[in-house]
Amino acid sequence: MNYFREAASREWDVPGRGPRHFGAMTMKGWLNRYNKNGFQALLPKAREDEGGFRKLPELRKIAIRELRKEHLAMSVVRFYDRALRAEVLGTPPICLATLRRFLQIENLFAPKDQAKARKRFEMSRFGELWTGDFMHGPLVLSEPGGKRHKKAILMAIIDDHSRMIVGGVFGFQENTLLLENVFK
């Protein structure tokens, strides 16, 4: 056991994971598994229900399928709310990501041809439409010679027609004062 305690006090470089510490009992368990069943005992085990849904028994799957067929045109988010109200998602309910994955596997999404196409647009002249946005930048010193670092925030405005940057200012907060400085 002293060997394992000594090994547990070291830091181990695990490929793809970086430096790690392991407990003495963990390493002793690995040795016991290796002695009992060889190298195969140390490999990770695949789940028996891999690719399935542990939280979705067959009756719940049937209820979700039937409800979805009634509301096929609904978005998944709106359908999730409807299914919650209909109490077909269980207690506690499955999450939205699980429902989305189940609907994907069951091919229960609205047909693509029902989706409305979005058309691109561009204003015909400079200055008809400007768009502004904030971008978070690196940490910088808030004052020369100071010790406090703050996140630099860029506020920029772009013209829709020409794609020209109309104005831009760095600041430390996303607020209307920064927007006013861009316009000035």
NORJO-V137645 format. One record per pair of residues at least 12 apart in sequence whose ideal C-beta (glycine too) atoms are under 10 Angstrom apart, sorted by the first residue. I is the first residue (numbers start at 1). J is the second residue. If there is no record, write none. Layout:
i:I j:J
i:I j:J
This chain:
i:1 j:24
i:1 j:25
i:1 j:28
i:2 j:24
i:3 j:24
i:3 j:27
i:3 j:28
i:3 j:31
i:4 j:22
i:4 j:23
i:4 j:24
i:4 j:25
i:4 j:26
i:4 j:27
i:4 j:28
i:4 j:29
i:4 j:30
i:4 j:31
i:5 j:23
i:5 j:24
i:5 j:25
i:5 j:27
i:5 j:28
i:6 j:24
i:7 j:22
i:7 j:23
i:7 j:24
i:7 j:27
i:7 j:28
i:8 j:21
i:8 j:22
i:8 j:23
i:8 j:24
i:8 j:25
i:8 j:26
i:8 j:27
i:8 j:28
i:9 j:21
i:9 j:24
i:10 j:22
i:12 j:27
i:30 j:42
i:51 j:101
i:51 j:105
i:52 j:105
i:53 j:94
i:53 j:98
i:53 j:99
i:53 j:101
i:53 j:102
i:53 j:105
i:54 j:94
i:54 j:98
i:55 j:89
i:55 j:90
i:55 j:92
i:55 j:93
i:55 j:94
i:55 j:95
i:55 j:98
i:56 j:89
i:56 j:90
i:56 j:94
i:56 j:98
i:56 j:99
i:56 j:102
i:57 j:90
i:59 j:88
i:60 j:88
i:60 j:89
i:60 j:90
i:60 j:94
i:60 j:102
i:61 j:88
i:61 j:102
i:61 j:106
i:62 j:88
i:63 j:83
i:63 j:86
i:63 j:87
i:63 j:88
i:63 j:89
i:63 j:90
i:64 j:79
i:64 j:83
i:64 j:86
i:64 j:88
i:64 j:89
i:64 j:90
i:64 j:94
i:64 j:99
i:64 j:102
i:64 j:103
i:64 j:106
i:64 j:108
i:65 j:88
i:65 j:102
i:65 j:103
i:65 j:106
i:65 j:108
i:66 j:86
i:66 j:88
i:67 j:79
i:67 j:82
i:67 j:83
i:67 j:86
i:67 j:88
i:67 j:89
i:67 j:108
i:68 j:82
i:68 j:83
i:68 j:88
i:68 j:99
i:68 j:102
i:68 j:103
i:68 j:106
i:68 j:108
i:68 j:109
i:68 j:110
i:69 j:108
i:70 j:82
i:70 j:86
i:71 j:83
i:71 j:86
i:71 j:110
i:72 j:103
i:72 j:108
i:72 j:109
i:72 j:110
i:72 j:111
i:72 j:114
i:73 j:110
i:73 j:111
i:73 j:114
i:73 j:115
i:74 j:110
i:75 j:109
i:75 j:110
i:76 j:96
i:76 j:97
i:76 j:99
i:76 j:100
i:76 j:103
i:76 j:104
i:76 j:108
i:76 j:109
i:76 j:110
i:77 j:96
i:77 j:99
i:77 j:100
i:79 j:96
i:79 j:99
i:79 j:100
i:79 j:103
i:79 j:108
i:79 j:109
i:79 j:110
i:80 j:93
i:80 j:94
i:80 j:95
i:80 j:96
i:80 j:99
i:80 j:100
i:80 j:103
i:81 j:96
i:83 j:99
i:84 j:96
i:84 j:99
i:121 j:160
i:122 j:160
i:122 j:161
i:122 j:162
i:122 j:163
i:123 j:159
i:123 j:160
i:123 j:161
i:123 j:162
i:124 j:160
i:124 j:161
i:125 j:159
i:125 j:160
i:125 j:161
i:125 j:162
i:126 j:159
i:126 j:160
i:126 j:161
i:126 j:162
i:126 j:164
i:126 j:166
i:127 j:159
i:127 j:160
i:127 j:161
i:127 j:162
i:127 j:166
i:128 j:159
i:128 j:160
i:128 j:161
i:129 j:158
i:129 j:159
i:129 j:160
i:129 j:161
i:130 j:157
i:130 j:158
i:130 j:159
i:130 j:160
i:130 j:161
i:130 j:164
i:130 j:166
i:130 j:167
i:130 j:183
i:131 j:156
i:131 j:157
i:131 j:158
i:131 j:159
i:131 j:160
i:131 j:166
i:132 j:155
i:132 j:156
i:132 j:157
i:132 j:158
i:132 j:166
i:132 j:167
i:132 j:168
i:132 j:178
i:132 j:179
i:132 j:182
i:132 j:183
i:133 j:154
i:133 j:155
i:133 j:156
i:133 j:157
i:133 j:158
i:133 j:174
i:134 j:153
i:134 j:154
i:134 j:155
i:134 j:156
i:134 j:171
i:134 j:173
i:134 j:174
i:134 j:175
i:134 j:178
i:134 j:179
i:135 j:152
i:135 j:153
i:135 j:154
i:135 j:155
i:135 j:156
i:135 j:168
i:135 j:170
i:135 j:174
i:136 j:151
i:136 j:152
i:136 j:153
i:136 j:154
i:136 j:174
i:137 j:151
i:137 j:152
i:137 j:153
i:137 j:154
i:137 j:170
i:138 j:151
i:138 j:152
i:139 j:151
i:139 j:152
i:140 j:152
i:140 j:170
i:140 j:172
i:142 j:172
i:150 j:171
i:150 j:172
i:150 j:173
i:151 j:172
i:151 j:173
i:152 j:170
i:152 j:171
i:152 j:172
i:153 j:169
i:153 j:170
i:153 j:171
i:153 j:172
i:153 j:173
i:153 j:174
i:153 j:175
i:153 j:178
i:154 j:168
i:154 j:169
i:154 j:170
i:154 j:171
i:154 j:178
i:154 j:182
i:155 j:167
i:155 j:168
i:155 j:169
i:155 j:170
i:155 j:171
i:155 j:173
i:155 j:174
i:155 j:175
i:155 j:176
i:155 j:177
i:155 j:178
i:155 j:179
i:155 j:180
i:155 j:181
i:155 j:182
i:156 j:168
i:156 j:169
i:156 j:170
i:156 j:182
i:157 j:169
i:157 j:179
i:157 j:182
i:157 j:183
i:166 j:182
i:166 j:183
i:167 j:179
i:167 j:181
i:167 j:182
i:167 j:183
i:167 j:184
i:168 j:181
i:168 j:182
i:169 j:181
i:169 j:182
i:169 j:183
i:169 j:184
